[in-house]
Amino acid sequence: MKETGREAATRVAMEAIQQSGFAPQDIGYTFVSNCFGMAEHQGHVGPLINNGLGIPDTPSVTLESACSSSSAALHEAFVHVAGGFADAALVVGVEKLSHLDTLTATSYFAIAADYPFETKNGATFPGLYATLANAYRQAFPTKDEMFGAIAVKNHANAARNPHAHFQKEISMETYLASPMIATPLRLYDCCPFSDGAAAVVVAAKEFVKKPVTEPLVFRASARSGSVTDMQDRPDLLGLPATRTAGAKAFRQAKMEPKDVNFLEVHDCFTIAEVMALEDLGFFPKGTGAKESAEGVTARDGKLPVNPSGGLKAKGHPVAATGASQVVEIFEQVNGLAKGREVPKSETALAHNVGATGGSCSVHIFSRR
C-alpha cells in the first residue's frame, strides 16, 4: 500500500459514504480503529480522517481491541445509532506496517499479548496458537492434511479476491513442504501482516433513503472477553470469548447456527478457524478440522467459510480486519464478489478475535 494509513482510511471512508447514498455531512460520529499508529508516528487519527472528509466538526474516537478493533468499533457504532445518539456513524479500520522490518513489526504485534507473562518470556503468537493446536491434536485425531485443507481452501478463495494480499492458490504439496514455524504450525498455517483499510457506514433504517447498493441489516452485535493468559484458562480446546459472544449473538438474532448461510471467521492461524467453527456451534467439538478437510467449508460447500480468503490469505490488516469481514459480506449480498460467490447469501456471520481471545466480537447480518 503506497498510501499512508490516513490517506487509505479517508479514501475507503468516502467510498463507503457514497455507497450508502449519504454525504459526509450526514455522519454524526466517526469510530476509528488503528492499533499501530506508532508505525507511522501518528496517533489521534480520527480528526485527520474527518478533516479529509470535510467534516472537521464531527466527533471521533479511536478504539483499540487488538485484532478485533474495528469489529469493536462496529459494535460501538451500532449502539450509538440504535440508542438514537446519531442517525449515521462511520467505522474505519486502518493499518500500515509493510514499511517496517520484520522484527519491528513482530514486536509491535506482540504487545497485544500479556507482555510480562507471555511476550517477555518468549511467547509469540505463532507459539501461542501452536499451543492451542497441540492441545487440539492431543484431544482429537487430526492429520496435517486437515489443517492443510483450510490453507488450500482459503488461498483458492483469495485468488479470486482483488482485495486480497495473496492472490494465489497453493497445493497440498506446497503446504506440506512449507517450513515449520511453531510445531505443528507451518508457514501456510499462519496469516501475514497486511496493510489495509476498510470502512462501514451504520445508519438507522429510517435515515437510509437512496443507497447505491443494498444495505445489510444487523441481526445481532455481540462482544465478549475472557481470561487473557492461557495458563489461567480451564481448557485449551477453544476460545471462551467466542463461545460467549456467539451465544449472545444467536440469542439477539433469535437464530441458530443452521440459519446462517456463510461465515467470515478469524483464521489468524488454521487452528483458529477450526476452533471458531466449533465454539460458535457449527460443528461438534473435535470435528471442525475433519469437516473442513471433507469440503464442507468450501465456497461451494454446505457451509462456506471465509470466501474472502480469510486472514490466512486475504490478509490481516489488524485493526481493519473486522471491518473488512463486513465488506466481504456486503459484496456477497450485493453480487459484487465476482468469481467467489457463495451459493446462498441471505444471512451471514462475522467473527473477529483480539489476540488469543481476550476480546471477541460476533455480528450477524441479513439482506434487507
VEXFILO-48661 format. One record per residue (C-alpha): residue number from 1; x, y, z. Coordinates in pm, 1 decimal. Last residue first. Example, Ala and Ser with C-alpha at 12.3 -4.5 7.8 and 13.67 -1.06 7.14 Angstrom:
+------+----------+----------+----------+
| pake |        x |        y |        z |
+------+----------+----------+----------+
|    2 |   1367.0 |   -106.0 |    714.0 |
|    1 |   1230.0 |   -450.0 |    780.0 |
+------+----------+----------+----------+
! end
This chain:
+------+----------+----------+----------+
| pake |        x |        y |        z |
+------+----------+----------+----------+
|  368 |  -3287.3 |   -609.1 |    399.7 |
|  367 |  -3046.4 |   -895.6 |    348.0 |
|  366 |  -2905.2 |  -1045.9 |    664.5 |
|  365 |  -2630.2 |   -974.9 |    912.9 |
|  364 |  -2491.3 |  -1141.8 |   1224.3 |
|  363 |  -2206.2 |   -989.3 |   1422.0 |
|  362 |  -1969.3 |  -1161.4 |   1663.5 |
|  361 |  -1698.3 |   -975.0 |   1851.0 |
|  360 |  -1418.5 |  -1124.8 |   2060.0 |
|  359 |  -1164.5 |   -997.1 |   2308.9 |
|  358 |   -908.1 |  -1176.0 |   2527.6 |
|  357 |   -924.0 |  -1446.9 |   2263.7 |
|  356 |   -565.4 |  -1519.7 |   2167.8 |
|  355 |   -505.4 |  -1169.7 |   2023.9 |
|  354 |   -842.8 |   -997.8 |   1963.1 |
|  353 |  -1091.3 |  -1214.3 |   1777.6 |
|  352 |  -1336.0 |  -1138.5 |   1494.7 |
|  351 |  -1639.5 |  -1342.2 |   1392.5 |
|  350 |  -1868.5 |  -1228.3 |   1108.8 |
|  349 |  -2194.1 |  -1417.2 |   1044.9 |
|  348 |  -2400.8 |  -1424.8 |    727.3 |
|  347 |  -2766.4 |  -1445.2 |    625.9 |
|  346 |  -2925.8 |  -1435.2 |    280.5 |
|  345 |  -2609.3 |  -1521.1 |     90.0 |
|  344 |  -2666.2 |  -1852.5 |    -85.9 |
|  343 |  -2440.2 |  -2031.9 |   -334.0 |
|  342 |  -2127.6 |  -1835.8 |   -232.6 |
|  341 |  -1976.9 |  -1606.8 |   -492.9 |
|  340 |  -1600.5 |  -1611.8 |   -547.5 |
|  339 |  -1575.6 |  -1524.2 |   -916.0 |
|  338 |  -1744.0 |  -1188.6 |   -880.9 |
|  337 |  -1797.3 |  -1085.2 |   -520.3 |
|  336 |  -2012.4 |   -784.9 |   -615.5 |
|  335 |  -2345.7 |   -966.5 |   -611.2 |
|  334 |  -2483.6 |   -732.1 |   -347.4 |
|  333 |  -2504.4 |   -989.4 |    -68.1 |
|  332 |  -2152.6 |  -1118.1 |   -139.1 |
|  331 |  -2010.9 |   -766.0 |   -151.9 |
|  330 |  -2168.6 |   -674.8 |    182.4 |
|  329 |  -2039.3 |   -994.9 |    343.2 |
|  328 |  -1689.7 |   -916.5 |    215.1 |
|  327 |  -1716.1 |   -557.5 |    342.9 |
|  326 |  -1824.5 |   -694.1 |    682.1 |
|  325 |  -1509.3 |   -905.2 |    701.4 |
|  324 |  -1304.3 |   -597.5 |    605.5 |
|  323 |  -1448.2 |   -412.7 |    905.3 |
|  322 |  -1317.3 |   -680.5 |   1139.9 |
|  321 |   -976.1 |   -689.6 |    971.4 |
|  320 |   -903.0 |   -315.8 |    971.6 |
|  319 |   -732.2 |   -304.6 |   1312.3 |
|  318 |   -503.5 |   -595.8 |   1219.5 |
|  317 |   -451.4 |   -563.0 |    840.2 |
|  316 |   -466.3 |   -944.1 |    826.6 |
|  315 |   -461.2 |  -1080.3 |    474.5 |
|  314 |   -695.0 |  -1224.0 |    213.2 |
|  313 |   -479.1 |  -1536.0 |    251.8 |
|  312 |   -489.5 |  -1651.7 |    614.9 |
|  311 |   -692.3 |  -1355.8 |    738.9 |
|  310 |   -978.9 |  -1502.3 |    540.8 |
|  309 |   -970.8 |  -1586.3 |    172.4 |
|  308 |  -1272.7 |  -1365.8 |    106.1 |
|  307 |  -1495.7 |  -1674.9 |     86.4 |
|  306 |  -1406.9 |  -1724.0 |    453.6 |
|  305 |  -1629.1 |  -2020.2 |    538.3 |
|  304 |  -1890.8 |  -2166.0 |    304.5 |
|  303 |  -2124.4 |  -2404.9 |    491.9 |
|  302 |  -2268.8 |  -2680.4 |    266.9 |
|  301 |  -1984.2 |  -2647.1 |     20.7 |
|  300 |  -1947.6 |  -2429.9 |   -289.0 |
|  299 |  -1706.0 |  -2187.7 |   -123.8 |
|  298 |  -1551.8 |  -2476.4 |     67.9 |
|  297 |  -1648.7 |  -2522.8 |    432.6 |
|  296 |  -1797.1 |  -2874.4 |    392.9 |
|  295 |  -1503.9 |  -2983.5 |    176.6 |
|  294 |  -1410.4 |  -3304.9 |    359.8 |
|  293 |  -1097.7 |  -3144.4 |    505.1 |
|  292 |  -1313.2 |  -2874.5 |    662.0 |
|  291 |  -1541.1 |  -3132.5 |    823.0 |
|  290 |  -1237.7 |  -3316.3 |    964.8 |
|  289 |  -1086.2 |  -2999.4 |   1108.7 |
|  288 |  -1415.6 |  -2898.7 |   1269.0 |
|  287 |  -1494.6 |  -3239.3 |   1423.5 |
|  286 |  -1335.5 |  -3218.9 |   1770.6 |
|  285 |  -1617.1 |  -3027.7 |   1935.8 |
|  284 |  -1940.7 |  -3053.9 |   1737.9 |
|  283 |  -1962.3 |  -2829.6 |   1429.8 |
|  282 |  -2146.9 |  -2502.2 |   1368.3 |
|  281 |  -2174.0 |  -2420.3 |   1737.5 |
|  280 |  -1978.4 |  -2094.9 |   1750.3 |
|  279 |  -1700.9 |  -2262.0 |   1951.5 |
|  278 |  -1671.6 |  -2540.3 |   1692.2 |
|  277 |  -1645.8 |  -2313.5 |   1390.4 |
|  276 |  -1412.3 |  -2078.8 |   1577.1 |
|  275 |  -1188.1 |  -2365.0 |   1689.7 |
|  274 |  -1130.9 |  -2485.3 |   1334.2 |
|  273 |  -1070.3 |  -2134.5 |   1201.0 |
|  272 |   -821.4 |  -2063.8 |   1481.5 |
|  271 |   -634.6 |  -2388.2 |   1408.6 |
|  270 |   -565.9 |  -2252.7 |   1059.1 |
|  269 |   -392.6 |  -1948.8 |   1204.9 |
|  268 |   -515.2 |  -1587.7 |   1201.4 |
|  267 |   -842.0 |  -1751.3 |   1097.6 |
|  266 |  -1097.7 |  -1508.8 |   1241.9 |
|  265 |  -1426.3 |  -1609.7 |   1083.1 |
|  264 |  -1621.6 |  -1485.3 |    780.7 |
|  263 |  -1927.3 |  -1703.9 |    758.1 |
|  262 |  -2190.3 |  -1839.4 |    520.3 |
|  261 |  -2559.1 |  -1931.4 |    507.0 |
|  260 |  -2651.8 |  -1889.7 |    874.6 |
|  259 |  -2986.9 |  -2034.6 |    992.8 |
|  258 |  -2829.0 |  -2367.0 |   1096.7 |
|  257 |  -2620.2 |  -2176.8 |   1353.3 |
|  256 |  -2937.6 |  -2082.8 |   1542.0 |
|  255 |  -3141.9 |  -1763.9 |   1534.5 |
|  254 |  -3330.9 |  -1532.2 |   1766.4 |
|  253 |  -3090.2 |  -1260.0 |   1647.3 |
|  252 |  -3013.2 |  -1144.1 |   1999.5 |
|  251 |  -2990.0 |  -1501.6 |   2130.2 |
|  250 |  -2763.3 |  -1600.3 |   1838.8 |
|  249 |  -2537.2 |  -1304.4 |   1909.9 |
|  248 |  -2512.2 |  -1372.2 |   2283.4 |
|  247 |  -2421.8 |  -1738.0 |   2221.1 |
|  246 |  -2153.9 |  -1632.2 |   1972.4 |
|  245 |  -2008.0 |  -1376.6 |   2212.9 |
|  244 |  -1987.8 |  -1635.8 |   2491.5 |
|  243 |  -1840.5 |  -1918.6 |   2283.0 |
|  242 |  -1600.4 |  -1684.5 |   2107.6 |
|  241 |  -1484.0 |  -1537.8 |   2439.3 |
|  240 |  -1413.5 |  -1887.0 |   2576.6 |
|  239 |  -1168.1 |  -1965.3 |   2293.9 |
|  238 |  -1131.3 |  -2332.7 |   2208.8 |
|  237 |   -981.8 |  -2660.0 |   2328.0 |
|  236 |   -726.9 |  -2502.1 |   2562.7 |
|  235 |   -903.8 |  -2570.0 |   2891.7 |
|  234 |   -973.8 |  -2405.0 |   3229.0 |
|  233 |   -779.1 |  -2094.3 |   3132.2 |
|  232 |   -515.4 |  -1941.8 |   3361.1 |
|  231 |   -209.3 |  -2071.3 |   3174.8 |
|  230 |   -358.2 |  -1936.3 |   2852.7 |
|  229 |   -334.4 |  -1574.7 |   2960.0 |
|  228 |   -613.9 |  -1341.9 |   2855.4 |
|  227 |   -906.7 |  -1463.4 |   3061.8 |
|  226 |  -1212.6 |  -1387.0 |   2853.5 |
|  225 |  -1394.4 |  -1109.4 |   2672.9 |
|  224 |  -1727.1 |  -1074.1 |   2497.9 |
|  223 |  -1898.6 |   -880.5 |   2223.7 |
|  222 |  -2232.8 |   -900.9 |   2046.1 |
|  221 |  -2399.0 |   -727.1 |   1752.2 |
|  220 |  -2700.6 |   -911.2 |   1616.4 |
|  219 |  -2947.3 |   -907.8 |   1326.5 |
|  218 |  -2795.4 |   -600.9 |   1168.4 |
|  217 |  -2940.9 |   -543.3 |    822.6 |
|  216 |  -2709.4 |   -511.7 |    523.8 |
|  215 |  -2771.7 |   -232.6 |    276.3 |
|  214 |  -2841.5 |   -297.7 |    -93.6 |
|  213 |  -2627.9 |    -73.4 |   -314.1 |
|  212 |  -2641.8 |    293.0 |   -418.0 |
|  211 |  -2849.5 |    371.7 |   -109.9 |
|  210 |  -3129.6 |    623.4 |   -162.6 |
|  209 |  -3314.6 |    691.4 |    162.7 |
|  208 |  -3142.6 |    534.7 |    463.9 |
|  207 |  -3235.4 |    750.1 |    763.8 |
|  206 |  -3540.2 |    544.1 |    862.7 |
|  205 |  -3317.2 |    233.8 |    863.6 |
|  204 |  -3087.9 |    390.6 |   1123.3 |
|  203 |  -2733.9 |    404.3 |    990.9 |
|  202 |  -2400.7 |    222.8 |   1018.6 |
|  201 |  -2146.0 |    311.9 |    750.0 |
|  200 |  -1855.5 |     69.7 |    704.0 |
|  199 |  -1491.6 |    131.1 |    619.7 |
|  198 |  -1186.6 |    -80.1 |    539.4 |
|  197 |   -814.1 |     -5.8 |    530.1 |
|  196 |   -514.7 |   -223.5 |    455.5 |
|  195 |   -153.4 |   -312.7 |    503.7 |
|  194 |   -100.5 |   -675.9 |    588.8 |
|  193 |     85.9 |   -886.2 |    844.8 |
|  192 |     57.0 |  -1239.1 |    714.4 |
|  191 |   -158.1 |  -1531.2 |    833.0 |
|  190 |     -4.8 |  -1857.9 |    951.7 |
|  189 |    -90.7 |  -2218.1 |    860.4 |
|  188 |     99.3 |  -2176.5 |    534.8 |
|  187 |    429.8 |  -2132.9 |    718.5 |
|  186 |    372.9 |  -2447.5 |    919.6 |
|  185 |    200.8 |  -2485.3 |   1255.4 |
|  184 |    263.8 |  -2812.5 |   1443.6 |
|  183 |    514.0 |  -2704.0 |   1572.3 |
|  182 |    592.6 |  -2334.3 |   1560.4 |
|  181 |    710.9 |  -2206.3 |   1220.9 |
|  180 |    764.0 |  -2536.2 |   1037.6 |
|  179 |    875.8 |  -2480.5 |    680.7 |
|  178 |    646.9 |  -2536.1 |    381.5 |
|  177 |    661.8 |  -2875.2 |    208.7 |
|  176 |    323.4 |  -2986.6 |    344.4 |
|  175 |    154.7 |  -2668.8 |    218.6 |
|  174 |    316.0 |  -2684.9 |   -123.7 |
|  173 |    208.1 |  -3048.4 |   -159.5 |
|  172 |   -144.5 |  -2956.5 |    -52.4 |
|  171 |   -146.9 |  -2709.1 |   -340.6 |
|  170 |   -145.4 |  -2331.9 |   -322.2 |
|  169 |   -362.3 |  -2074.5 |   -496.8 |
|  168 |   -257.6 |  -1715.1 |   -549.3 |
|  167 |   -396.9 |  -1371.6 |   -480.2 |
|  166 |   -211.5 |  -1328.9 |   -152.0 |
|  165 |   -290.5 |   -986.4 |     -2.0 |
|  164 |   -651.2 |   -998.9 |   -114.3 |
|  163 |   -864.7 |   -706.1 |   -232.0 |
|  162 |   -898.3 |   -841.5 |   -587.2 |
|  161 |  -1047.6 |  -1163.6 |   -444.6 |
|  160 |  -1044.9 |  -1465.9 |   -675.3 |
|  159 |   -703.2 |  -1593.8 |   -562.6 |
|  158 |   -825.0 |  -1526.9 |   -208.4 |
|  157 |  -1078.4 |  -1808.3 |   -237.7 |
|  156 |   -819.7 |  -2063.3 |   -351.7 |
|  155 |   -583.8 |  -1941.8 |    -78.6 |
|  154 |   -857.6 |  -2001.6 |    176.6 |
|  153 |   -923.7 |  -2355.0 |     57.6 |
|  152 |   -555.6 |  -2454.9 |     48.0 |
|  151 |   -499.4 |  -2319.6 |    399.0 |
|  150 |   -805.7 |  -2498.2 |    534.3 |
|  149 |   -709.8 |  -2823.8 |    361.9 |
|  148 |   -364.6 |  -2801.6 |    518.5 |
|  147 |   -512.8 |  -2809.4 |    867.3 |
|  146 |   -674.8 |  -3140.2 |    777.8 |
|  145 |   -367.9 |  -3253.6 |    581.1 |
|  144 |   -157.0 |  -3249.8 |    896.9 |
|  143 |   -384.1 |  -3517.7 |   1042.0 |
|  142 |   -605.9 |  -3468.4 |   1345.6 |
|  141 |   -740.3 |  -3734.9 |   1582.1 |
|  140 |   -878.4 |  -3532.0 |   1875.4 |
|  139 |   -751.0 |  -3442.7 |   2224.1 |
|  138 |   -377.5 |  -3441.4 |   2151.7 |
|  137 |   -434.5 |  -3261.6 |   1823.2 |
|  136 |   -641.5 |  -2993.1 |   1993.4 |
|  135 |   -385.7 |  -2933.2 |   2268.1 |
|  134 |   -113.7 |  -2912.3 |   2005.3 |
|  133 |   -313.4 |  -2659.8 |   1802.9 |
|  132 |   -379.6 |  -2444.1 |   2109.3 |
|  131 |     -8.6 |  -2441.8 |   2196.4 |
|  130 |     66.9 |  -2367.6 |   1831.3 |
|  129 |   -163.8 |  -2068.6 |   1871.5 |
|  128 |     60.3 |  -1939.6 |   2149.7 |
|  127 |    379.5 |  -2011.1 |   1956.7 |
|  126 |    256.2 |  -1843.9 |   1639.2 |
|  125 |    150.6 |  -1550.2 |   1859.4 |
|  124 |    491.8 |  -1533.3 |   2021.1 |
|  123 |    584.4 |  -1643.5 |   2372.4 |
|  122 |    942.6 |  -1572.3 |   2473.2 |
|  121 |    910.0 |  -1495.0 |   2843.1 |
|  120 |    873.7 |  -1121.3 |   2786.3 |
|  119 |    586.4 |  -1190.0 |   2546.5 |
|  118 |    386.0 |  -1410.9 |   2781.9 |
|  117 |    385.9 |  -1307.9 |   3149.9 |
|  116 |    521.7 |   -953.6 |   3145.0 |
|  115 |    388.4 |   -865.1 |   2796.5 |
|  114 |     40.0 |  -1014.6 |   2810.5 |
|  113 |    -34.3 |  -1037.3 |   2437.2 |
|  112 |   -139.9 |   -741.0 |   2218.8 |
|  111 |    213.1 |   -602.3 |   2257.0 |
|  110 |    333.3 |   -883.9 |   2031.1 |
|  109 |    219.6 |   -706.0 |   1713.3 |
|  108 |    456.8 |   -417.9 |   1774.6 |
|  107 |    747.0 |   -658.0 |   1825.3 |
|  106 |    652.3 |   -850.6 |   1512.1 |
|  105 |    654.0 |   -529.1 |   1308.5 |
|  104 |    993.1 |   -432.9 |   1448.5 |
|  103 |   1144.8 |   -775.7 |   1387.0 |
|  102 |   1002.5 |   -798.6 |   1035.4 |
|  101 |   1135.3 |   -462.0 |    917.3 |
|  100 |    878.7 |   -185.5 |    886.5 |
|   99 |    749.9 |    -38.4 |    559.7 |
|   98 |    480.2 |   -305.9 |    541.8 |
|   97 |    309.4 |   -195.0 |    863.7 |
|   96 |     10.8 |     17.4 |    767.0 |
|   95 |   -319.7 |    -39.3 |    946.2 |
|   94 |   -667.5 |    103.9 |    909.3 |
|   93 |  -1017.8 |     44.8 |   1038.8 |
|   92 |  -1295.8 |    294.5 |    975.6 |
|   91 |  -1648.2 |    292.3 |   1116.9 |
|   90 |  -1878.3 |    581.9 |   1025.8 |
|   89 |  -2196.4 |    663.9 |   1212.0 |
|   88 |  -2544.4 |    755.4 |   1091.7 |
|   87 |  -2856.6 |    885.6 |   1262.6 |
|   86 |  -2660.8 |    954.8 |   1580.2 |
|   85 |  -2728.6 |    930.4 |   1955.8 |
|   84 |  -3050.7 |    738.1 |   1899.6 |
|   83 |  -2954.4 |    434.7 |   2104.2 |
|   82 |  -2958.5 |    210.4 |   1795.9 |
|   81 |  -2720.1 |    453.4 |   1625.4 |
|   80 |  -2469.5 |    471.1 |   1911.5 |
|   79 |  -2501.6 |    100.5 |   1994.3 |
|   78 |  -2434.3 |      6.7 |   1630.9 |
|   77 |  -2139.4 |    246.1 |   1614.5 |
|   76 |  -1999.4 |     91.0 |   1931.4 |
|   75 |  -2039.6 |   -258.1 |   1786.0 |
|   74 |  -1867.1 |   -152.0 |   1464.8 |
|   73 |  -1581.9 |     -6.5 |   1668.5 |
|   72 |  -1541.9 |   -343.5 |   1842.0 |
|   71 |  -1542.4 |   -501.4 |   1495.5 |
|   70 |  -1277.3 |   -245.5 |   1400.1 |
|   69 |  -1053.7 |   -339.8 |   1692.5 |
|   68 |  -1077.4 |   -718.7 |   1683.1 |
|   67 |   -707.3 |   -769.3 |   1606.0 |
|   66 |   -607.7 |   -576.3 |   1919.4 |
|   65 |   -907.1 |   -407.5 |   2083.3 |
|   64 |   -818.0 |    -44.0 |   2018.2 |
|   63 |  -1075.8 |    227.9 |   1960.9 |
|   62 |  -1009.5 |    578.4 |   1825.8 |
|   61 |  -1280.9 |    837.0 |   1881.8 |
|   60 |  -1442.8 |   1091.3 |   1655.5 |
|   59 |  -1671.0 |   1391.8 |   1683.7 |
|   58 |  -1782.4 |   1564.5 |   1362.0 |
|   57 |  -1661.2 |   1927.4 |   1349.4 |
|   56 |  -1388.4 |   1852.5 |   1093.6 |
|   55 |  -1639.6 |   1721.8 |    837.0 |
|   54 |  -1462.5 |   1777.2 |    502.0 |
|   53 |  -1381.6 |   1410.1 |    452.0 |
|   52 |  -1008.4 |   1477.9 |    482.4 |
|   51 |  -1071.1 |   1665.4 |    806.3 |
|   50 |  -1273.7 |   1370.5 |    933.4 |
|   49 |   -981.4 |   1139.3 |    860.4 |
|   48 |   -742.4 |   1369.9 |   1046.9 |
|   47 |   -987.3 |   1403.3 |   1336.3 |
|   46 |   -999.7 |   1024.0 |   1372.0 |
|   45 |   -624.1 |    959.0 |   1351.7 |
|   44 |   -532.3 |   1070.1 |   1703.1 |
|   43 |   -196.6 |    890.9 |   1673.7 |
|   42 |     72.2 |    916.3 |   1411.7 |
|   41 |    435.7 |    812.5 |   1421.6 |
|   40 |    376.4 |    594.2 |   1116.0 |
|   39 |    445.4 |    265.1 |   1294.1 |
|   38 |    334.4 |    432.9 |   1617.7 |
|   37 |    -17.8 |    428.2 |   1476.4 |
|   36 |    -15.3 |     57.2 |   1543.5 |
|   35 |   -361.3 |    -40.2 |   1660.2 |
|   34 |   -576.9 |    179.6 |   1436.6 |
|   33 |   -953.4 |    164.6 |   1474.4 |
|   32 |  -1165.8 |    471.7 |   1403.1 |
|   31 |  -1523.0 |    541.7 |   1512.8 |
|   30 |  -1668.0 |    851.6 |   1346.9 |
|   29 |  -1987.5 |   1016.6 |   1468.8 |
|   28 |  -2282.8 |   1203.2 |   1318.5 |
|   27 |  -2217.4 |   1128.3 |    952.5 |
|   26 |  -2469.4 |   1307.1 |    731.6 |
|   25 |  -2216.2 |   1579.3 |    645.7 |
|   24 |  -2009.0 |   1317.2 |    464.6 |
|   23 |  -2291.6 |   1280.7 |    212.0 |
|   22 |  -2514.7 |    975.8 |    212.5 |
|   21 |  -2619.9 |    724.0 |    -53.0 |
|   20 |  -2462.1 |    438.7 |    140.1 |
|   19 |  -2220.5 |    368.3 |   -144.7 |
|   18 |  -2102.5 |    731.9 |   -122.1 |
|   17 |  -2031.1 |    700.4 |    249.0 |
|   16 |  -1841.1 |    375.0 |    196.2 |
|   15 |  -1629.4 |    524.0 |    -83.0 |
|   14 |  -1551.6 |    829.8 |    130.7 |
|   13 |  -1439.3 |    608.1 |    417.3 |
|   12 |  -1230.0 |    398.6 |    178.3 |
|   11 |  -1036.2 |    706.9 |     67.6 |
|   10 |  -1001.1 |    858.2 |    415.3 |
|    9 |   -860.3 |    535.3 |    554.8 |
|    8 |   -615.9 |    498.5 |    266.2 |
|    7 |   -490.0 |    853.3 |    309.9 |
|    6 |   -467.9 |    813.7 |    688.9 |
|    5 |   -264.7 |    496.0 |    656.8 |
|    4 |    -23.2 |    646.4 |    410.1 |
|    3 |    -70.6 |    544.8 |     52.2 |
|    2 |    175.2 |    315.4 |   -122.3 |
|    1 |      0.0 |      0.0 |      0.0 |
+------+----------+----------+----------+
! end
